[in-house]
Amino acid sequence: MKVLHLAEQTSSASLGFFPLSFLNKRFQQVFPLVPASWLLLLLFMVLEGCAGSLSHYDKLYASLHQGNPEQANQIIVAAEAQYGATSQLLYLMDHGMALHLAGRYEESAKVLEQADAMVEDLYTRQLRNEALSLIVNDAKRPFRGDPYEQVYINVINALNYARLGQLGEALVEARRIDHRLNVLADTVDKEDYQEDPFARYLSGLLYEANGDLSNAFVAYRKSYEAYQRAQSWSEVTIPQTLKQDLLRITQRLNLSNEHAGYKQAFPGISWPSGQNNGQGEIVLIGMHGRAPRLEDQFIDVPISLDALGLLLYTKQLGRNQPQQAGGVDAVLYGLQGEIVRISLPRVVPQKTRVSFGRVIVNGVGGQENYQTELMSSVTAAAKKNLADRLPSVTLRTVARAALKMSTAEGIGYGVSAAGKDEETRNLIHAIVSTLLKVLVITTEEADKRSWRTLPDEIHVSRFFVTPGPLTLKYQSVGRQSNLIGAPKTFTVTVQPGETQILTVFTPE
């Protein structure tokens, strides 16, 4: 192997079977010969490959599990510097979500408005600067968020305004959802994520709450079609609630053909008459668990038989150990010089333990029991979005890795010209190119940024009530019928024809 051949110049101690002290012996001889410009390029390659650390998430999750979202928000604010200049959008997303969970809806709305504006600005800048994407590590590019994350900026903000009782402002967010999804449909392949069933459903709900039944029906219909198209990836069956809504609203709009069609499509489904009888309405939206995180998935490609031998040897040694950026294997690959490493992101689910929510309502009409149902899997959306962009990410990553390895070799030859004789030039080339390849491989990592303060799943329960004061008790229930978390109680007064939207969060 190349590094073994180089190491034969010395009989010193070794790392495993790789003698390395020849590097130590010659540093002082070689580096005075290296031009400052090459050293600056070396420094750039190291820094460019190192993404910022977002180590605050563990503390944040611990605060949420302790039922202290206010502390979770303080942790995010204190960690703003960790996000860095290229991840300001992610900071606004996390900050806005934490404020929402803390019940500070007005402040959350202002932060998410900033996030929404930043998405548009980043999109414009991305079109201008796409030519630079090949040489800049994805983890160092400005974070724009996946399409589903951009849509959920408006989803969470619509819930902010709904909780504030500002349904008109919530409708503005619904229109932004419609615009964002329409733009997606025009710009991505038809197999890619371009519709969000729950976002469409929430839009319909808001239109209906504002008395705009025609636009509500359009949104519900789009939601139904989106659930149908997303069956292969969404992990959500078409909700019974949506079926009831389609039957109810087509009846209210006297759309007899559409109503008959849905009755045929949904046999055995009954629906409440709703506000037509002067009732009020409660919509309870439950957000449960944690959105998935991303981690590195390393792929090592040998370009010689010797490199293949080393690769198989290290894989055998480390078969029970998780791969890490900058691990011993990465150092050995860099020293060998004929292994190219790329790192691609992969989704790591953090599934909720909640199966459904139980709602007990006490009011003027007596006691009623209801149950939530799954309406959205954020984890499924994250998987779909990553699958959609993985081909382009892989292409950029492979091209960038090849460029870096060839650049490391080229710098080695360029620097070696400073040597006074052939032996010195060979030594300079060997040391510089080897060190650069070590740095290239050990600093390789994927872009692991994502909106991790979103929930894993969103559940909904929608029911009509006799107007007047009400007490609602909500309890999350696990898959073994076990109770999860403490119950939550709401006291509200509902007017005739009014829709009130409530939200609950279970961090488990």
Disulfide bonds with the S-S distance in Angstrom:
none
